[in-house]
Amino acid sequence: MAFIFTDHISTPDWIIEILSKGCSKLEMQIKYQLYQEASVQEYWLVYSENNAIHQFVLDDNGIYQLKNMYADDDKANPALFPELAIDLIKVKVFETWLD
């Protein structure tokens, strides 16, 4: 995963992926590994059908660690922006438009 800006390649610091019903376990494993290898600092998997988010953050060895699991009416705190509290109900993160 990389984004190209003029003369250099940049990796995003944070990826939020909303999983669709058809998303396979293999697809999730491949993306997880790619994002980890690309040093994406924070990776969120949003399971809209289960009203859950898994928050992974790279450790000092470049390996993802599950930092938090959020659900329902929790307030999610990105590791990259610790002062930010995302109210999952107010942003309607679990409403799905993929049906």
N, C-alpha and C positions, 0 to 999 in steps of 0.2 A: 504494500500500500504506500503510495507516494503521490505527492502533488508537485507538479513542475511549475515553477515561477521563473520566468525568463531564463537565467543562466545557472540555476541550481535546483536541486531536488530537496524537498522538504517533507517530513513525515508529520502527520497531525499529532497533537498531544493527547487528544481525547476523541474517542469514537463511541457513539451510542448507536447500537443496532437493535431495531425492533424486529423481532423474529416473526416470520409469517408461518401460517399453518403448515406449509409445505417444506419448511426448512429442515433438512436432514441433520442427523447427529454428525455425519462425516463433514458436511458443509461447515457446521459450527466449529468442529475441531480444526479444520484447515484454516479458517479465518483467525481463530484464536492463535494458532501457531504463527501465521503470517504477521499478525499485529504484534505479537511478542518479539519476533525476529526483527521487525522494523522499529522496535523500541517505542511503540505507541504507549505513552505513560499511563493512560487510564482507558479502560474498555468496559462499557456497560452493555449487558445483554438484557433487553426488555422482553419479558414474556407477557404479552398483553392478555393472553387467554387466562393466565394464572394470577394476574395482577402482581407480578413480581419483577424485581430488577436484581441482577447479580453485578456487583461492582468489583472489577479486577484492577489492581494497581501493580506496576512493576516494582520489584524489590531492588536492592543494591546489586544483585547478581543478574538483573535483567530477566527475572522469572516472575510471571504473574502470580499474585497472591489474592485470594478472595478476601476483600476488605470488609464488605457489607452485603447483606441481602435486605432489600427494601420491599415492602408490600403495602397494598391498600392505601391507607391515609398517612403513611410515613412522610417524613421530610428527608430528602436525599441530600447528602453533602459531598460534592466532588472533592477528591483529594487535592486536585489542582487549584481549587478555589474554596478553601475550608470555611470562609465566612459566608458562602452562598448556601442557602437552604432552599431546596426546590420542593415545593409543596406538590406532591404527586397528584392530588385531587384537583387542585386549581389549574394545573397545566394539562389536565386530562390525558396523562401519559398512557393510561390503560384503555382508553377508548380506541377501538380498532376500526380502521377504515379499509381493512384488508379482506373483509368478508365478501 
